[in-house]
């Protein structure tokens, strides 16, 4: 209760300052307890020597990992259990000390202390299994690499916690507020609400939020996303998403914006998603993502299972090198972590994306085969469920041994992950 009261006071001060000044605070003005932001350095127009050194350090650590740890570091896995790990799940994490874990309602429908206990048990196990030692250049000893602890916490209907725990309004409500009271006030409210909620989930042990949804509301995604979006305006969507990220980062939570490049049709958990526009239309569709990347707020991103004929006639976005390596990395300049969405979704079965072909015409792939293809195409982390963890981890290791997945590609992915973990204080150092 004391934490909530303190957070509320801080948030009220933040709102008053933001409304009076006409703009929101940036993450580099945040408390030292938050995630260090690259945004302030980009605005200053000067290279950040410390960040450059941390990237080099992350690359050295990634290069020192054996195949078991390298394959584990690029895995974001769901876990079984509430309050504590069951023996089978503990065995899975001992074999595959995942780079991240993600918790869902079945893990979180309990009291906060039980959530903390489960997260701490997972973190301790993964850190101990990720070995550690002295880095190649010998300047720092490290005991283990702590995991990302993720949750989908957008607000509104996407709230994995019990009612009253870290509640957030739906994104669409802020668009309504912007119409009634002005955009500056709405953006300030988003940042304040995000900060308060971020403090609450950070207190439980979370450090990664698969949110906000940075898609602009349109006829193609309305059925699926509706009030999960910040409305139909491109500029406001980008401003709102940036404010959400600032609030979360102030609280020490890394955000992964989603779902790049967009969604189309009904729920992709059950139906295909096909974006049929030409390149100009796709550029307009993805403008909020581009703004967040240019502004430095986007440090992580979830790749959708949408088919995009204008960019790739054969593969969905989460399996497409032209989308992830070409469009995201080379054209938009995204340097953060690309996380592939859950390959058990029905939309992941749309492997042939030619506009004149029926949805789902491509050959079926197993979850583990899709994960390997996704990593090879440019993803840095793959999301898997407990039944698929062992098979996926072994498939990645086999692909490394057989040359189907290059070690350089996987080390590049692990280095991006470890860089963000260094930035967040998740390297367990001596």
C-alpha positions as CSV (number, residue, x, y, z in Angstrom):
1,X,0.0,0.0,0.0
2,X,2.9,2.4,0.8
3,X,4.4,1.6,-2.6
4,X,1.2,2.4,-4.4
5,X,0.7,5.6,-2.5
6,X,4.2,6.8,-3.3
7,X,3.8,5.8,-6.9
8,X,0.5,7.7,-7.0
9,X,2.1,10.9,-5.6
10,X,4.9,10.7,-8.1
11,X,2.5,10.1,-11.0
12,X,0.4,13.1,-10.1
13,X,3.4,15.3,-10.0
14,X,4.5,13.8,-13.4
15,X,1.0,14.5,-14.9
16,X,1.0,18.1,-13.6
17,X,4.4,18.8,-15.0
18,X,3.7,17.2,-18.3
19,X,0.4,19.1,-18.8
20,X,1.9,22.4,-17.8
21,X,5.0,22.0,-20.0
22,X,3.0,20.6,-23.0
23,X,5.2,17.5,-23.3
24,X,6.1,14.3,-21.4
25,X,9.4,13.6,-19.7
26,X,11.9,11.4,-21.5
27,X,13.2,8.2,-20.1
28,X,16.7,9.6,-19.5
29,X,15.1,12.0,-17.0
30,X,13.9,9.0,-15.0
31,X,15.1,7.6,-11.7
32,X,18.3,5.6,-11.8
33,X,16.3,2.5,-10.9
34,X,14.7,2.5,-14.4
35,X,16.0,1.1,-17.6
36,X,18.8,3.2,-19.1
37,X,17.6,4.8,-22.4
38,X,19.4,5.4,-25.6
39,X,17.0,8.1,-26.5
40,X,18.6,10.9,-24.6
41,X,22.0,10.3,-26.3
42,X,20.4,10.2,-29.7
43,X,18.8,13.5,-29.1
44,X,22.1,15.0,-28.0
45,X,23.6,14.0,-31.3
46,X,26.7,12.4,-29.7
47,X,27.7,8.8,-29.6
48,X,27.4,7.1,-26.2
49,X,30.8,5.5,-25.4
50,X,29.3,3.6,-22.5
51,X,26.7,2.0,-24.8
52,X,29.3,1.1,-27.4
53,X,31.4,-0.6,-24.7
54,X,28.3,-2.5,-23.4
55,X,27.5,-3.7,-26.9
56,X,31.1,-5.0,-27.3
57,X,30.9,-6.6,-23.9
58,X,27.6,-8.3,-24.9
59,X,29.2,-9.6,-28.1
60,X,32.1,-11.1,-26.1
61,X,29.8,-12.8,-23.7
62,X,27.6,-14.2,-26.5
63,X,30.8,-15.5,-28.2
64,X,31.8,-17.3,-25.0
65,X,28.5,-19.3,-24.8
66,X,28.5,-23.0,-25.8
67,X,25.8,-24.2,-28.1
68,X,23.5,-25.3,-25.2
69,X,23.5,-21.8,-23.7
70,X,23.4,-20.0,-27.0
71,X,20.3,-22.0,-28.1
72,X,18.7,-21.3,-24.7
73,X,19.4,-17.6,-24.7
74,X,17.3,-17.0,-27.8
75,X,14.3,-18.9,-26.3
76,X,11.4,-17.1,-24.6
77,X,9.3,-19.8,-23.0
78,X,6.1,-20.2,-21.2
79,X,6.3,-22.1,-17.9
80,X,3.9,-24.4,-16.0
81,X,3.1,-23.8,-12.4
82,X,1.8,-21.3,-9.8
83,X,3.9,-20.3,-6.8
84,X,6.6,-22.9,-7.5
85,X,8.0,-25.0,-10.3
86,X,6.9,-28.6,-10.8
87,X,9.7,-31.1,-11.2
88,X,9.1,-31.6,-15.0
89,X,9.3,-27.8,-15.6
90,X,12.4,-27.5,-13.4
91,X,14.0,-30.2,-15.5
92,X,13.1,-28.4,-18.7
93,X,14.8,-25.2,-17.5
94,X,17.8,-27.1,-16.3
95,X,18.2,-28.4,-19.8
96,X,17.3,-25.2,-21.5
97,X,18.1,-22.2,-19.2
98,X,16.0,-19.9,-21.3
99,X,16.9,-16.3,-22.2
100,X,13.4,-15.4,-21.1
101,X,10.2,-16.8,-19.5
102,X,6.7,-15.5,-20.0
103,X,3.8,-15.9,-17.5
104,X,0.2,-16.1,-18.4
105,X,-3.1,-16.0,-16.4
106,X,-2.8,-19.6,-15.3
107,X,0.5,-18.6,-13.6
108,X,-0.8,-15.3,-12.2
109,X,-4.2,-16.1,-10.9
110,X,-2.9,-16.0,-7.3
111,X,-1.5,-13.7,-4.7
112,X,1.5,-11.4,-5.5
113,X,3.8,-13.2,-3.1
114,X,3.3,-16.5,-4.9
115,X,4.1,-14.7,-8.2
116,X,7.3,-13.3,-6.7
117,X,8.2,-16.8,-5.4
118,X,7.7,-18.4,-8.8
119,X,9.7,-15.8,-10.6
120,X,12.6,-15.8,-8.1
121,X,12.8,-19.6,-8.3
122,X,12.9,-19.5,-12.1
123,X,15.5,-16.6,-12.1
124,X,17.8,-18.4,-9.6
125,X,17.6,-21.7,-11.6
126,X,18.3,-20.1,-14.9
127,X,21.2,-17.9,-13.6
128,X,22.8,-20.9,-12.0
129,X,22.4,-23.0,-15.2
130,X,23.8,-20.3,-17.4
131,X,27.2,-21.0,-15.9
132,X,29.4,-17.9,-16.1
133,X,33.1,-17.2,-15.5
134,X,35.6,-14.6,-16.5
135,X,35.0,-12.9,-19.8
136,X,37.5,-13.4,-22.6
137,X,39.3,-10.1,-21.9
138,X,39.3,-10.9,-18.2
139,X,38.0,-7.6,-16.9
140,X,34.8,-8.8,-15.3
141,X,33.7,-12.0,-13.6
142,X,30.1,-13.1,-14.0
143,X,28.1,-15.9,-12.4
144,X,25.1,-16.2,-14.7
145,X,22.7,-14.4,-17.0
146,X,19.3,-13.7,-15.5
147,X,16.2,-14.2,-17.7
148,X,13.8,-11.7,-19.1
149,X,10.6,-12.2,-17.1
150,X,7.8,-11.2,-19.5
151,X,4.1,-10.7,-19.5
152,X,1.5,-9.3,-22.0
153,X,0.3,-6.3,-20.0
154,X,-1.4,-3.9,-22.4
155,X,-4.3,-2.9,-20.2
156,X,-8.0,-3.3,-20.8
157,X,-8.9,-6.8,-21.8
158,X,-5.3,-7.9,-22.0
159,X,-4.5,-8.1,-18.3
160,X,-3.1,-11.4,-17.1
161,X,-3.4,-10.5,-13.4
162,X,-6.3,-10.7,-11.0
163,X,-8.6,-7.7,-11.0
164,X,-7.1,-4.8,-9.1
165,X,-3.5,-5.8,-9.7
166,X,-1.6,-3.3,-11.9
167,X,-4.8,-2.5,-13.8
168,X,-4.5,-0.3,-16.9
169,X,-7.3,1.2,-19.0
170,X,-7.7,0.0,-22.6
171,X,-5.6,1.9,-25.1
172,X,-8.7,3.0,-27.0
173,X,-9.9,5.0,-23.9
174,X,-6.9,7.3,-24.3
175,X,-7.9,8.2,-27.8
176,X,-11.3,9.1,-26.5
177,X,-9.6,11.2,-23.8
178,X,-7.5,12.9,-26.4
179,X,-10.7,14.0,-28.2
180,X,-12.2,15.3,-25.0
181,X,-9.3,16.9,-23.2
182,X,-6.5,17.2,-25.8
183,X,-3.7,15.1,-26.9
184,X,-1.1,16.4,-24.5
185,X,-3.3,15.6,-21.5
186,X,-4.0,12.1,-22.9
187,X,-0.3,11.4,-23.6
188,X,0.6,12.6,-20.1
189,X,-2.0,10.3,-18.6
190,X,-0.7,7.3,-20.5
191,X,2.8,7.9,-19.2
192,X,1.6,8.3,-15.6
193,X,-0.7,5.2,-15.7
194,X,2.1,3.2,-17.3
195,X,4.6,4.2,-14.7
196,X,2.3,3.2,-11.8
197,X,1.4,-0.1,-13.4
198,X,5.1,-0.7,-14.3
199,X,6.1,-0.2,-10.6
200,X,3.5,-2.8,-9.6
201,X,4.7,-5.5,-12.0
202,X,8.4,-4.7,-11.4
203,X,7.7,-5.3,-7.7
204,X,6.6,-8.8,-8.6
205,X,9.7,-9.5,-10.6
206,X,8.8,-8.7,-14.2
207,X,11.2,-6.8,-16.4
208,X,9.7,-7.2,-20.0
209,X,6.3,-6.2,-21.2
210,X,5.1,-7.4,-24.6
211,X,3.3,-4.1,-25.1
212,X,2.2,-1.6,-26.3
213,X,0.4,-2.5,-29.6
214,X,1.8,0.1,-32.0
215,X,-0.6,-0.6,-34.8
216,X,-2.9,2.1,-36.0
217,X,-6.6,1.2,-35.9
218,X,-8.0,0.5,-39.4
219,X,-10.7,-1.6,-41.0
220,X,-8.2,-4.5,-41.4
221,X,-7.4,-5.0,-37.7
222,X,-10.5,-3.6,-36.1
223,X,-12.1,-7.1,-35.6
224,X,-9.0,-8.4,-33.8
225,X,-7.6,-5.4,-31.9
226,X,-10.3,-2.7,-31.6
227,X,-9.8,-0.9,-28.2
228,X,-6.3,-2.5,-27.8
229,X,-5.2,0.3,-30.2
230,X,-4.6,4.0,-29.6
231,X,-7.1,4.9,-32.3
232,X,-6.9,5.7,-36.1
233,X,-4.4,8.5,-36.0
234,X,-0.8,7.6,-36.9
235,X,0.8,10.5,-35.0
236,X,-1.2,10.0,-31.9
237,X,-0.5,6.2,-32.0
238,X,3.2,6.8,-32.1
239,X,3.1,9.5,-29.3
240,X,0.9,7.3,-27.1
241,X,3.1,4.2,-27.6
242,X,6.2,6.3,-26.8
243,X,4.5,7.6,-23.6
244,X,3.6,4.0,-22.6
245,X,7.2,3.0,-23.1
246,X,8.6,5.9,-21.1
247,X,6.4,5.1,-18.2
248,X,7.3,1.5,-18.2
249,X,11.1,2.2,-18.6
250,X,11.0,4.7,-15.7
251,X,9.7,1.8,-13.6
252,X,12.4,-0.6,-14.9
253,X,10.4,-2.5,-17.5
254,X,11.6,-3.1,-21.1
255,X,8.8,-2.9,-23.7
256,X,8.4,-4.9,-26.9
257,X,6.1,-3.1,-29.3
258,X,3.8,-5.3,-31.5
259,X,2.8,-6.7,-33.9
260,X,5.1,-5.6,-36.8
261,X,4.2,-4.9,-39.5
262,X,0.5,-5.2,-38.6
263,X,-2.5,-7.5,-38.4
264,X,-5.4,-8.1,-40.8
265,X,-8.6,-10.0,-40.4
266,X,-10.0,-11.8,-37.4
267,X,-7.9,-13.2,-34.5
268,X,-4.7,-14.7,-35.9
269,X,-4.7,-17.3,-33.1
270,X,-7.4,-18.9,-35.2
271,X,-7.3,-17.4,-38.7
272,X,-4.7,-16.3,-41.3
273,X,-3.5,-12.6,-41.4
274,X,-2.7,-11.2,-44.8
275,X,-1.6,-7.6,-45.5
276,X,-2.4,-7.1,-49.2
277,X,-1.3,-3.5,-49.7
278,X,1.6,-2.4,-51.9
279,X,4.8,-1.0,-50.5
280,X,3.5,2.5,-50.2
281,X,0.5,1.3,-48.3
282,X,2.7,-0.8,-46.0
283,X,4.9,2.1,-45.3
284,X,1.8,4.1,-44.2
285,X,0.6,1.2,-42.1
286,X,3.9,0.9,-40.3
287,X,4.5,4.6,-39.8
288,X,4.0,4.4,-36.0
289,X,6.7,1.6,-35.8
290,X,9.0,3.7,-37.9
291,X,8.6,6.7,-35.7
292,X,9.3,4.7,-32.5
293,X,12.4,3.2,-34.1
294,X,13.7,6.6,-35.3
295,X,13.0,8.1,-31.9
296,X,14.9,5.4,-30.1
297,X,12.0,4.2,-28.0
298,X,11.7,0.8,-29.7
299,X,14.2,-1.5,-28.0
300,X,12.3,-4.7,-28.7
301,X,9.6,-5.7,-31.1
302,X,7.3,-8.6,-31.7
303,X,7.1,-9.9,-35.3
304,X,3.6,-10.9,-36.5
305,X,2.6,-14.0,-38.4
306,X,1.1,-11.8,-41.1
307,X,1.7,-12.7,-44.8
308,X,2.9,-9.7,-46.8
309,X,3.0,-10.4,-50.6
310,X,4.5,-7.0,-51.4
311,X,7.5,-7.8,-49.3
312,X,7.8,-11.6,-49.4
313,X,5.8,-13.9,-51.6
314,X,6.8,-17.1,-49.7
315,X,7.0,-16.4,-46.0
316,X,5.1,-14.7,-43.3
317,X,6.8,-11.8,-41.5
318,X,8.1,-13.9,-38.6
319,X,9.9,-16.2,-41.0
320,X,10.9,-13.6,-43.6
321,X,14.5,-12.4,-44.1
322,X,13.3,-9.6,-46.4
323,X,11.0,-8.4,-43.6
324,X,13.2,-8.8,-40.6
325,X,16.7,-8.4,-41.9
326,X,15.8,-6.2,-45.0
327,X,12.9,-4.0,-44.0
328,X,13.4,-3.8,-40.2
329,X,17.2,-3.8,-39.9
330,X,18.4,-2.2,-43.2
331,X,15.6,0.1,-44.1
332,X,14.2,1.2,-40.8
333,X,17.4,0.9,-38.8
334,X,16.0,-1.2,-36.0
335,X,18.8,-2.4,-33.7
336,X,16.8,-4.0,-30.9
337,X,15.5,-7.4,-30.2
338,X,13.1,-9.1,-32.7
339,X,10.8,-11.6,-30.9
340,X,8.8,-14.0,-33.1
341,X,5.2,-14.5,-32.0
342,X,3.8,-17.8,-30.9
343,X,4.1,-20.4,-33.7
344,X,1.2,-22.4,-32.4
345,X,-1.1,-19.7,-33.7
346,X,-3.2,-20.5,-36.8
347,X,-1.8,-17.6,-38.8
348,X,1.7,-19.2,-38.5
349,X,0.4,-21.8,-40.9
350,X,0.2,-19.3,-43.7
351,X,3.6,-20.0,-45.0
352,X,2.9,-19.2,-48.7
353,X,1.8,-15.6,-48.9
354,X,1.2,-14.9,-52.6
355,X,-1.8,-12.7,-52.8
356,X,-3.5,-14.9,-55.4
357,X,-3.2,-18.1,-53.3
358,X,-5.6,-19.2,-50.7
359,X,-4.7,-18.7,-47.0
360,X,-2.9,-21.6,-45.5
361,X,-1.7,-23.1,-48.8
362,X,1.8,-23.6,-47.6
363,X,3.2,-26.8,-46.2
364,X,2.8,-27.3,-42.4
365,X,5.9,-26.8,-40.2
366,X,6.5,-28.0,-36.7
367,X,7.0,-25.4,-34.0
368,X,10.6,-26.3,-33.7
369,X,11.2,-26.1,-37.4
370,X,9.5,-22.7,-37.6
371,X,11.6,-21.5,-34.7
372,X,14.8,-22.4,-36.5
373,X,13.7,-20.8,-39.7
374,X,12.7,-17.7,-37.8
375,X,16.1,-17.3,-36.2
376,X,17.8,-17.9,-39.5
377,X,15.7,-15.2,-41.1
378,X,16.6,-12.6,-38.5
379,X,14.5,-13.1,-35.3
380,X,16.5,-12.9,-32.0
381,X,14.1,-14.7,-29.7
382,X,11.4,-17.4,-30.4
383,X,8.3,-17.8,-28.2
384,X,7.5,-21.4,-27.2
385,X,5.2,-23.3,-24.9
386,X,6.3,-25.8,-22.3
387,X,5.6,-28.9,-24.4
388,X,7.8,-27.5,-27.2
389,X,10.8,-26.3,-25.1
390,X,12.9,-29.4,-25.3
391,X,12.2,-30.1,-29.0
392,X,12.9,-26.5,-29.9
393,X,16.1,-26.2,-27.9
394,X,17.4,-29.5,-29.4
395,X,16.3,-28.4,-32.9
396,X,18.3,-25.1,-32.6
397,X,21.4,-27.0,-31.4
398,X,21.1,-29.5,-34.2
399,X,20.7,-26.7,-36.7
400,X,23.9,-25.2,-35.4
401,X,25.8,-28.5,-35.6
402,X,24.6,-29.2,-39.1
403,X,25.2,-25.7,-40.4
404,X,21.5,-25.0,-41.1
405,X,21.7,-22.1,-38.7
406,X,24.9,-20.2,-38.5
407,X,26.7,-19.7,-35.2
408,X,27.4,-16.1,-36.2
409,X,23.7,-15.4,-36.7
410,X,22.8,-16.9,-33.3
411,X,25.6,-15.0,-31.5
412,X,24.4,-11.8,-33.1
413,X,20.9,-12.5,-31.7
414,X,22.3,-13.4,-28.2
415,X,24.4,-10.3,-28.2
416,X,21.4,-8.1,-28.7
417,X,19.6,-9.9,-25.9
418,X,22.6,-9.7,-23.5
419,X,23.1,-6.0,-24.3
420,X,19.6,-5.2,-23.1
421,X,20.1,-7.4,-20.1
422,X,23.3,-5.4,-19.3
423,X,21.3,-2.2,-19.7
424,X,18.7,-3.6,-17.3
425,X,21.2,-5.0,-14.7
426,X,20.4,-8.6,-15.5
427,X,23.9,-9.9,-15.7
428,X,24.6,-11.6,-12.4
429,X,28.1,-10.3,-11.6
430,X,30.6,-11.1,-8.9
